[in-house]
Amino acid sequence: MNKEFETLFDYAKKLRSRYLNTLSSFRIFERFNKLSAPNIVGKRKAEKNVKIFNVFKYFFLTTKEASRCYFFIELAKFFDTSKKSLTINKVINYAEKNITKFTKQDFLDYHNGRQILPELFTQYKQLSLSDLKKVKKRLNRNKEVIKKLKVYRDKYLAHDDIKKIKIGINVKEIKVLLNIVKSVIELLYNKLDFSVNSYINFEQEPIKDLDLVMKNLIKFEEQRLKEIRTKYGS
């Protein structure tokens, strides 16, 4: 068994698992903000949502903040520089160092017994230094955003510095970093498993779940107020 091939694919699986949870958390936080935005969900619906947030404020404020902190911390982990942690840099450096271990023959040996259509497999191309170089270029282009993310994580989330440096990270920058992580995972799965991933459940289901919770709570609150009016005649 090719130990390097197996190790790199194991890294890819772990990155994927972490990314899916991070993505889900980000979508939940993003949806929280949209639910109270009249220009997105409409004025009437936004007002109803805000009322529910206020009725159950201790739950929703804590849950929203937990989602925000979680996805920021998890996103920052991907871009750490620690050699002891599983990061994008560690994975790319490991692949670069052992690039001769990820050939087409290594792929076939690792997936021995797997049925792949020959006409489809003709499209397969092994992992190359060029692939890794492209990732490094993307990381370098976004090094200032990555630096901001690390500082924000260290000063605001992992610690509560008294004298904080003001850090501003916008949604566009967050999505750029998420896309970098996703592209690395897709690259590794394509080259090591000749497969692609589906992210639809972790992108859409958390939003659907939150919307359903809000819908049910709105109905509950309307019914509760109706019962009070009936009982007291107001």
Secondary structure, 3 states (H helix, E strand, C coil): CCHHHHHHHHHHHHHHHHHHHHHHHHHHHHHHHHHCCHHHHCHHHHHHHHHHHHHCHHHHHHHHHHHHHHHHHHHHHHCCCCCCCCCHHHHHHHHHHCHHHCCHHHHHHHCCCCCCCHHHHCCCCCCCHHHHHHHHHHHHHCHHHHHHHHHHHHHHHCCCCCCCCCCCCCHHHHHHHHHHHHHHHHHHHHHHCCCCCCCHHHHHHHHHHHHHHHHHHHHHHHHHHHHHHHHHCC
